[in-house]
């Protein structure tokens, strides 16, 4: 008759490795799906100010689409990807595109949007729309 020795520490280590592998896969999926870039949204009484970091892109590679309550910012490199050869020592630059869709905290006017792209920073100024007239409570008879 043989005794099977159960080591709880081995079991914990096995579980830790499985969780770590799962988290690594989850991180890769999240990174692939967000394709994002950092941005800030701030406001004054009259306007919203959006600042988005897009280093490495040219002005003509960036697209901004606005609605009264959202922004869709995307950027795509137009240059071709460098082919890796036996002489390539390191290839870390990103190719392809990035995109962010954000819901704005208040409605904006679409007729006067000011944009500027300088040193990898996209700045978008959006004039706020006038708030809807206040609702009046109606008495029910």
C-alpha positions, 0 to 999 in steps of 0.5 A, a space after each residue: 500500500 502506498 501513501 499519496 503525499 499531499 502538499 498544500 503549498 504545492 497546490 497553492 503554488 499551482 493555483 498562483 501560477 494559473 491565476 498569474 497566467 489568467 491575469 496576463 491573458 486578461 491584460 493582453 485582451 484589455 490592451 488589445 481592446 482599448 487601443 487607447 491613449 491618455 486624455 483629460 477633459 476639463 471645463 470652464 463656464 463657457 467651454 469644454 477642453 479636451 487634451 489627448 496625448 498622441 505622440 509619434 503621430 502627424 497632424 494629417 494622421 489624426 481624425 476627430 468626429 464630434 456630436 453634441 455629446 461625444 467625441 471620437 478621436 482616432 489616429 493611424 500611422 500612414 507609414 508602412 511597418 518595418 520588416 524585421 530581418 536577421 539584422 533587426 536588433 530591436 523593433 518596439 515602435 507601435 504601428 497601426 492605430 489608436 482610438 478613443 470614444 468619449 461621452 462628454 459631460 455636457 452638450 456642446 455646439 458643433 459650429 465652433 470647435 477649435 483644435 490644435 496639435 502641437 508636440 504630440 498633444 491634441 487640444 480640442 476646445 468645444 463651446 458649451 450649448 446653452 442648457 435647456 430651459 428649466 422644466 415647469 411643474 404642471 399641476 394635475 387636476 
